[in-house]
Amino acid sequence: MNYLDWLVIALYAAGLIGLSYYLSRGQSTTEDYYLGSKNFRWWQVGLSTMATQLGAVSFISAPAFVGLRQGGGLQWLTYEFAVPIAMIFLIIFIFPPLYKSGIISIYSYLGNRFGKSTTKILSAVFQFSRAFAAGITVYAVAIVLEAVFGIPLWINILVTGLVALIYDYLGGMKAIVISDVIQMAILFIGFLICSYIAFDLIGGWNVFMDNLDRSRLDAVSFSNLGIGDGEEFGFWPMVVGGFFLYTAYYGCDQSQAQRILSSKDMKNVRKALLFNGFCRFPTVLLYCGMGLLIGTFAMMTPQFLGSIPEGQSDYMVPLFIVEYLPNGLIGLLVAAILAAAMSSLDSALNSLSAATVQDFILPSRKGHVSMDQQFRLSKKYTVFWGVICVLLAFSAGNIAPTVIEAINKIGSLFYGPIIATFAIAMLSKSIGEKAMNTGIFAGVLLNLMLWLFAESYIFWFWWNATGFFMTVFTAWAAEKAFTTQEERSVYSLAPIEFRFKETAVLSAYFAAILLFSVSLAFWL
C-alpha cells in the first residue's frame, strides 16, 4: 500500500463522519435516533440489512470457502435457501404486530405480552451475543488486514471501531442506513473488480472451464441429513434449520428488526423484506463466482497459491488484492473490507443502546424521564457499547481461529427459543410468563447439551429447530401443569392478514433458486 491507498481510506472515513454530522441535524428524540423518524423507504432499509448480513466475513471467508477451502464449493449457496420462506412468515406473522405496537426495542413487545422478566431475559441474551459477535468480527477482519496489508492490528481495530462509533453517535439510525447503502455499493464494486481481474488473469472462459475443479459445483445434497460425523451442508438442515435461523435473525434480533421498523409504513416493511428475500441469493451467487475465479487462478498459479498460508484460506481474497491490483484500487478495496466490518458494527451499537435503554435503564428509573434525557441516554449508551465492542476486539486473540463458526453456533444456540417466544406471544392466547420463561430455559439447555455432547453428530444448523420445538413444547406443558385456571390469563391476538401475492411469489422463487442450484453442475 502507498500514499494513494491511504488517501482513499482517509477520504472514505472522513466522508462517513461528515455525512453523519449532516444527518444529525434536527434529531431530538429517541425515535429520531433509533428509528430515523420512521422515514426510510423500502430499498434503503433493504440494502442496509443486506449490507450488515453480507459483510466483511462474506467478502473474505465465503469466496475462500467456495474457491479454495477443502470440502468447500457452491454448497455455500444452501445458506440462502431458507431466506424466501422465512420472509413469508415475517411478512404475515411477525412484523405487522411489531410495527403496529410502535415500540423501539422489540423485546418490549414481550413485556407487554408476558412480563418484564421475559423482556429482560431475551434482551440480555441479545446484548451478550451481539456485542460478542460485533467485537469478534472486527478482530477477525483486523487480523487478516494486518497479515496481508501490513496495517498494525491496533490501527485496524481503532479505525473500524472509532469511525463507526463517531458516525453512529452523531447520526443514529439515519447515518447507519445511509452509510450502509454506500457500503453495499462499495462491496459490489469490490466483487466486480476482483472477479474481472481474476477472469482476465486466467485467460478467459475456456481456460477457466478447463482448470475449474468441477467438484466445487455440487451445491445441493438431498441425502445429507446433517446427522452423523462430517454431515453438514445438506438440503434439509439448511432449509428447516435455516428457516428458524433467518426468521429469528430478521424478525427477532434487535439489530435487524429495528432497522426494518424504521420503514415509513407497513407497505415499505413488506417491500424491504421482499427485497431481501429476492436479492440475497444473486448477491451471494456473485461472491461465490468471485471465489471460483480466484480459487481457480490460485490453483493455476503456484506462486500465488504458495503465498496463502496453509490452512488459512481466508487470506486468499486480501492477498489477491494486494498482489494483483494497482494502487488506488487496493485502497478502495481495503476501504470496502473496513466498510463491511463497519456495517456490522454500526447497527450493533445502535441496537445494543436501544435494548439497554428501553429494556433496562428506563424501566428502572422512578418518575418521568423527559425526551431530552432519553435522547442523551441513547447517545451515552452508544458510546458505552462502542467501548465494550472495541475492548472485545482487542482481547479476542485467543479465540480468533474458530471465531466465525463460534459466532454462528452461538446464534443457533438461542435463535430457536427466541423465535418460539415471539411466535407464542403472537399466536397463543393462554401461555403466560412463568411457562414461557421455563420454555426458553429448556430450549437453550437442550441446544447446549447438543453442543457439549453431540456437536460432531448433529449439525449445528439443526439447533435452530430443536430449540424452537423444545421451547414450544415445554412452555405448553408448563402452562398445563403448573398454572391454575384462576391464574391463567387470556390475551387478545393481533389479527392476521394472509398475504397471498407475497407468499406465492416467494414460494416460487424458493423453487427457482433450488432448481438453479441443483442444475449448476450440469450447465457448467
N, C-alpha and C positions, 0 to 999 in steps of 0.2 A: 504494500500500500504506500502511496505517496501523498503529497500535499493536496492533490486534486481529489483524491478519495476522502480525505479528512474534511475538505471543504464541503463536499456533497453531504456528508453525515452531519456536519455542524449546521449547514443551512436547513437541513430537514428538521433537526431538533429545534432550532430557533423558530422555524415556521410553525411547528406544532404549538409552541408556547405562545407565540404571537396570536395565533388563531384562537386559542383558548381564552386569552385575555379579551379579545374582541367579543367572543361569545358570552363571556361572563357578565357583560353589561346588562343591567336590569334584573338580575337574579336577586330575589329577596326571600323566597320561601323554600321549604323542603321539597315541594312539588316541582319547583323550578330546578332545584339542584339534583334531585334523584330521578325525576321523570321528564326533565326538559320541557315542563309545562304541558306535557302530552300533546306535542305539536309536530311529531315526526310522521313522515309518510312511510308507506309500507316498504319501498325499495331502500330507504335509508336504514330502517330497522333490520330488514332482511340482510343487507350487506354487512351491517355491524355485527350481527350474531354470527354470520358466516366467518367474518374476519377473526373472531375470537375462537371459534371452533377449529378453523383450519389455519392455525397459527404457526409459530416458529417450529414446533415439533413436526408438523406436517411438512413444512418446507425442507427440513433437514432429514427427518427419520423415515418418512413414508417413501420417498424416492429410493433411499438406501435399501429399505426392506424389499421393494419391488425389483430393483435392478441388481443388487449385489448380495444381500444377506442370504446365508444358507437357509433353505427351506422357505424363502420368500416368494415373491411374484405377485401376480394380479389377484391372488386371493385377498389382498388388501381391500379390493372393491366390496367384499362381503360386509365390511363395516357399514356400508351405506344402504344395504338392502332394506333395513327396517325403518329408515327415516320417513318415507312417504306414509307408511302405515301408522307410525307414531303421530304424524301431523294430523291425520284424520281424528284420532282420539282427542288431541289437544284442541282442535277446532270445535268439536262437538261438546266435549265434557268439561275441559279444564279452564280454558280462558274466558268463556262467557261469564261464569260467576266471579272469577277473579277480577276481571275488568270492571264488571258492574259494581263490585264492592267498594271501589275507589281506594284500595289500600296501597301502601308503598312497599312494605315488607309482605311477601306472600305468606309468611308464617303467621302473620297477624290474623289471616283468614282462619287458620286452625284454632286460634284463641277464641274467636267468635263462635266457632262450631263446637269445640271440645272444652278448652280451658287454657289457662296461662301456662300450665306445665307442659302441655303438648307443643305449644308455640316455642317455649324455651328449649325443649329437647331437640327439636328439628333445626331451630335456628343455630344452636350451639354446634350441632353436627356440621351444618353448612359452614359456619365460620372456621371451624377447625380444618375441615377438608379443603376448603377453597384457599385459605391462607397458605396451607402446606403446598398445594398444587401450584399456586402462583409463585411462591418463593423458589420452589424446586425447578419450575420451568425456566425462570430467569437464570438460575445457576446452570442448568443443562445447556442453554444457549451460550452462556458466557464461557463455559469451559471449552466448547468447540471453537469459538471465535479466538480464544487465547491460543489454542494449539495450532490453528491454521493461519490466522492473520497476524499473530504476534501481539495482539492487543492484551495488555495485562488483565487478569481476571477482575481485579477490583475496579478497573475503569469500566469494563463491560457491565458489571452489576450496578455501579453507581449511575452510569449514563442511562441505562434502561430504567432503573428504579426512580431516579430523581426526575428525569424528563416526564415519565408517566405520572408521577405524583404531582408535579407542578401543574401540568395541563389539566389533570383531573381535579385538583384542588381549586383551580381558577374557574374552570368552565363546567364542571359537573357532567351530567349526562349529555348535554349538548356537545361538549368537547369530545366525549367518548364516541358518540355516534358519528359525528362528522369526521373525526380523525380516523375512526375505523374504516369509513368509506374510502378515505385516501389511502390507508394502509392496505386495504384489499386491492386497490388499483395497482399499488407498487408490487404486491405479491404476484399479481397476474403478469405484470411486465417482467418480473424476475423469472417466472415459469417459462414465458415465451422466449426470452433472451437465451436462457440456458438450453432450452430444447433446440432452438435454431442453431446455436453454435455447436452443440453436440452432433446434431444431424449433419452439419456441414463438415465437421472433422471426420465423421465416419465415412463420408463419401457418397451419400445418397441412399435412396430407399433400397435398391437391390443389394448393396453391400450390407446395409443394416439387417435385412432379412436373412442374408447368408450367414451372418455371425450371431444372430439372436439365439439365446438359449430358450428354445420353444417350451420347455417345461415351465417357464415362468408365465406362460399364457393361460395356464389352467387356473380358472378363477373360482369355480364352484364345485364343491364335493357334497353330494346328497347322502353318501354313505357314511360320512364322518359325522357322528352324533355329538362330538365334544365330550365323550365319556370314554376314558381309557388313557393310558400313558401315551403322551405325544399327540393325542387327538385334540385339535383346537378349532381351526377356521372352517367348520362345517356349516352347511346351509341352515340347519335347524337351530343350533345355538346362536348363530349370528342374527337370525330373524326373530326368534322367540325372545332370547335374552336381550337382543338389540332393541326390540320394541319397548321393553320396560326401561332400558337404559336411556333411550332418546326421549321417551315420554317424560321421565323424571328430569333429565338434563334441561330440556327446553321449557318444560312447564312447571317444575317443582324445585329448580335450582335458582336462587335469587339472582345470580349473575346474568342469567339468560332471560328469565321471566320478567325481571324489572325493566329490561330494555324493550321487550315486546309490549309490556303495559304502558310504555311511553308513546305508543301509537296514538294518532288523532282520534280514532274511533274503532269499533269492533270490525268494521269493514276493512280497515287498514291492518288490524291484527290478523284477520284471516288471510289477507294477501301476503303479509310478511311470512306467515307460516307456510303458505303455498310456495312462496319464493324459495324458502329453504328446502322444502320437500322436492322441488324440481331442480334446483341449481347446485345442490351439494354434489350429486353424482357426477355431472360433467366436470365440475371443478376438481374433484378427486381423480377422475379419469385423466385430466390434464397433467397433474403432477405425477401420476403413475406412468404416463407416457414419457415424461421427462426422466423418470427413474430408469425406464427401459433403455432410453437412448444413452444416458450417461453410463449406465451399467454395462451396456454392450461395448461402448467406446473403451471403458476400463479394461474389459476382457481382451480387446484388440490391441491395447497399448500397455505392454508390460511395465514401462517406466511409470506411467500414471498409477497403474494398479499397485505397484510396489511402494508408492508414496502413501497409500492408505494403510494405516496401522492394522495389523491382523486382529480380527475380532472387533474392530471399530468402524463398521461400515457407515456410521452416521457422519464420518468425515468426508464421505465421497463428494457431496454437493459443494461444501465450502472449499475443499481442495481443488475441485474443478474450476470454481470461480476464480480463485487466486492464481491458478496456473495457466488458464486459457482465456481469460477475459482481459480486455485492456483497462488501464487505469481510468478512473471516472465511472465506468460501468461496475468495477469492483466496489467502489464506494456506494453506488446506488444499491447494489445487491446486499452489501453489509447493512445498509440502512433498511432494506426490505426485511432482513432477518431480525434486526432490532425492532422494526415496526411490528413484526408479527409477535415478538415477545411482549412488546408494549400493549398490543391489543388484548392479550390475555390478562396482563396486569391491571390495565386501567379499569376494566369492568369489574375485576375482583375487588379493587379498592373501594369503588363507589358502592358496590353491593354489600361488602362487608360493613362499611359505615352505616348503610341503611338498616341492615339487620341488627347491628349493635344498638343504634339509637332507637329504632322503632320497637324492638322486642325486649330490650333490657334497660336502657337508660331512661326513656320517657315513662314507662310503667312504674319505675322505682321512685320517680320524683313526686313529691307531695305538692299539691296545689297546681295552679295553672302555669304552664310553660309557654311563653309568648312565641310567636312565629319567628321573631328575630333571634331569640335564644335557641330555638330548634335549628335555625339556619346555621348559627355559629357552632352548635354541637355537631352538625353534619360535617362541616369542614374540619373541625378538631379531630373527629374520629377517622376521617380520610387520611390525615397526617399520621395518626396513631397506627393504622393498619399499613400504611406505606412503610413506616419504620420497621414494623414487625416482618413484613414480607422481604425487605432488603436484608434484615438480620438473618432470616431463614435461608436466604440465598447464600449468604456468606458462610453459614455453618453447615452447608449441605454436602460437603466434600465426601464424607464417609458413606453416603448412600447414593451418590450420583450414578454409578454403573448400572443400576437397575431402576432408575428413577421413573422412567416413563411407564414401565409396567406397574410400578408401585402406585403411581397416581391413578391409573386405570382400575387397578384392583380395589383401591380404597373407595373410589366412586361406586363400583359394583357391590361393595360391602353394604352400602347404605341406600342405594337408589331404589331397590325393591321395596323396602319398608317405607321409604319416603313417598313413592307414588301410591302405595297402598293406603297411606294415611290420607292423602288428598282425595283419592277415589272414594274412600269410605265417607269422608266429610261431605262429598258432593252427591253421593248416590245412595247412602244409607240413612234411614231415619232414626235408628234405635241405638247404635253403638255410642257409648259415652266415653268420658275422658280416661277413667281408670282402665277400662278394657282396651282402649286404643293404645295407651302407653305400654300396657302389657304386651300387646301385639308387636309394637315397634321393637321392644326388647327381645322378644322371641325371634323375630325375623333377622335382626342383626346377629344374635347369638348363633343361629343356625349357620349363617354365612361365615361367621368367624370360625366355627367348628370345621366347615368345609375347607377353609383356608389352611387351618392348622393341621388337619388330618387327612384331607383328600385333595390337596391342591394339584397333585400330579395326575389325578384320576378324573376329576370333574373340571372342565374348562371354566375359567372364572366368569365368562360371559353368562353362564347359566345362573350365577349367583343373583343376577338382577331378577330372574323369575322365581327362584327358590325363596328369596327374601320377601317377595311380594305375596306369594301364596301362604307362606308361614305366618306372615303378619295378619293377613285377612282371616285365616282360619283361627288363629289364637285370639284375635280381638273378638270374633263372633262367639267362640267358646267361652271366653272370659265373661262376656256380657250375659250369656245364658246362665252361667254357673254362679256368678258372684253378685249380680245386680238384681235386686228385688224389683217387683213391678212398681212399687211406690217410688223407688229411686230413679227408675228409667225415664228419660226424657224423650219426647218425640219431636224431632226437628223438621222444619219445613225444608223442602228441597228446591233448588233453583230449577226453573223449567228448562227442559232440554229441547233444542231445535235441531232436528236431524238435517244435515246439510248434504242432500243427495248429490248435487253437482260436484262439490269438492271431494266427496267420498268416491264417486265413480272415476273422476279424473285421476286422483292419487292412486287408486287401486289399479287402474290401467297402466299408470306409469311404473308402479312396482313390478307388474308383469313384464313390462317392456325392458326395464333395466336388467331384470333377471334373465330374460331371453337373450339380450345383448351380451351379457357377461358369459353365459353358457356357450354362446356361439363364437366368441372371440378366437378361441384356439383353432376353430375350423376356417375362419375367414383369413387369418394371417398366415 
